[in-house]
Amino acid sequence: MNLRRLFSLAQARRLFSQAILVAGVLLLSAGVQTFAAFSEPSVAPPGADAYAPLTTGPNAEAKEGGLLLNTGGADNGLIVLGNVGIGTNAPTQMLDVAGYVKGTGLCIADDCRTAWDSVSVSGASSQTIYDTPGTYTLTVPAGLTAMKVELLGGGGGAGGASYGDSGDYFGGGGGGAGTIVRGILNDLTPGSAYTLTVGSKGKGGASVYNVYPQNYASATSGGATKISSDTTDLLSAIGGVAGKNSTGLSAGAGGSIGGQSGFGSKGGKGGDSGWGTGGAPGAGTKGSNGASATGNGAGGGGGSGIPYEWSPSAGGAGSPGRAVIEFFDPNGPVPRDEFNALIVKLNEQGIKTE
């Protein structure tokens, strides 16, 4: 191969390399021009399948779909400077939730717990409710020297209906509701014991078949609910007064508080208490006695006369008394107080308290 041929081949290779270089530069230039010529979509997102990105700007931004954070497992998944609202777009606290919060624990300052004891006020024991008739021993806890007491006497029983020799029927009187007593016992000695008696419910009177009601059992009044020290009663709420049996000549009178008197052959309704509903009078059908009271401290319903088969009805029983006890430190925070709301409610119902 001569020198001229070798020179021609080298020159051809050089020209080919230069051509490739020029082509690459042209393509790169075209790409830069393409990016430089990019323009935003002609319609606002999400039109044309283009969604607005979340930015770092100061304005609030909405996202239609869910938001999944920290898929990489960083130490802090989300840090928010300011109030956070869940279920509300106007939070007023660092965390403002419109609804229930579910979790396995809660920390208040350094006090972290998965469960709390019964709710109580600092410096006071939790309230204890006694609503079953009987006798209980109350021991003053250590560090507490006062006892807040709310007592309700048992409800009175209602009188029974009667059938007289004249052929007339008369209804029995409704039983009365128990009285309410509230108060505070101070200067107690921790470890000392007091006796609580929860009043029993009054019994309903038997139906009377003639003008001699003394031959048939009368209704009984409700038992007193009281706090005692040794043999001395410190606070006592008397029970509701029993309704009277009808006499065979007239309807029976209602017992205090709130028991309605019988009227004609119809018995009287029992008195309501703050925690119980008085019994309804008998319906005036065979076998339909006055209803017993429900809840606590309410009076029974009076029996009603039945105009056939010599079947006047018996009175209903009252409901048992109730007590709410709470020990506290009179020099510490004031314990919870439900009494005022209760008294307002009772006064609205026309029930007197002592």
Residue, then its C-alpha position, 0 to 999 in steps of 0.5 A: m500500500n503506497l503512502r497516498r492511499l494511507f493518507s487518504l484513509a486517515q483523512a477519511r477517518r478524521l472527517f467521519s469523527q468530526a461529522i459525529l461530533v458536529a451531530g452530537v452538538l446539534l442534538l444537544s443544542a436542540g434539547v436545550q432549546t426544547f427545555a427552554a421552550f417549555s410552557e405551563p399547562s393551558v388549564a389549571p390543575p387537575g385539568a389536563d391530568a396535571y396536579a398542583p404540587l405542594t410547595t414551601g410557600p406561606n399559603a394553605e394548600a389542599k390535597e385531594g388524596g391521602l398523605l403518606l409520610n416517612t416511608g423511609g423511617a426517619d426519626n421524626g415523621l412530622i414536625v408541626l409548628g402551630n395548632v393541629g386540627i383533626g376534624t376541624n379547620a379552626p383548631t384553638q389548641m396545639l392539638d384540637v380533635a373534634g371526636y374521640v381519641k383512641g390510644t394505648g396510653l397518655c402522658i401529662a407532663d412526665d406522668c405517663r399511664t395506660a390506665w387511671d384509677s377512678v376519678s377523684v379530686s386532688g385532696a379528696s377520696s372518690q365518691t361512693i354511692y350506697d343504694t342498697p338498704g343495709t348498714y355500712t361502716l365508713t372509715v375516715p381515710a388517712g390525711l382527710t378530716a371531713m366528710k361530704v354527705e348526701l342522704l335520701g330516705g326510702g320511699g313510702g308504700a302506697g295504700g290499697a283500694s277497698y270495696g265497701d258494703s255500699g258497693d262502691y270502690f275507692g282507691g288507695g293513696g300514693g306513697g311519698a318520696g323520701t326527704i333529702v339531707r346534705g351536709i358536711l361533717n368536719d373535724l373527723t379523725p383519720g381512722s375513726a369509723y362511722t355507721l351509715t344506714v340506707g333506708s328500706k323501701g316501704k311496703g304497699g298496703a293490702s286491698v280491703y274488702n269491706v269497711y273495716p280496713q283495720n283488719y288488713a295490712s296498711a302500707t308502711s313508710g320508707g326507712a330513714t337514711k342516716i349517718s351515726s356515731d355510736t348511738t348518736d345520729l349526726l345526719s338523717a333523711i327520713g323516709g317517705v310517708a306511706g299512702k293510706n288504705s281507702t276506708g271503704l267509705s272514701a279514697g286514701a290520702g297520699g303520703s308526704i312528699g309528693g304522694q297523690s291521694g286516691f280519687g274515687s275508685k282510682g289510686g294516687k300516683g307515688g311521689d318522685s325523688g331526685w333518683g326515682t320515679g313514683g309508682a303509677p296507680g293500679a289500672g283498674t283491671k283485675g289483678s292490676n295492683g299499684a306499681s312499685a316505685t323505680g330508682n331510689g327514694a320514690g313512693g309506690g303507686g296506690g291501688s285502684g278499685i275494680p268494678y267487678e268480682w270484689s277485686p280491689s287492688a293492693g298498693g305498690a312498694g316504694s323504692p330504697g334510700r340512697a347515700v353519696i359519701e365523699f371524704f376530703d381535706p377542708n384545707g385542700p382543693v374543694p371536692r366535686d359538688e353535684f348538690n346545687a344542680l340536684i337541689v335546683k332540679l328538685n325545686e323545679q319538680g316542687i320537691k322540698t329538701e331539708 
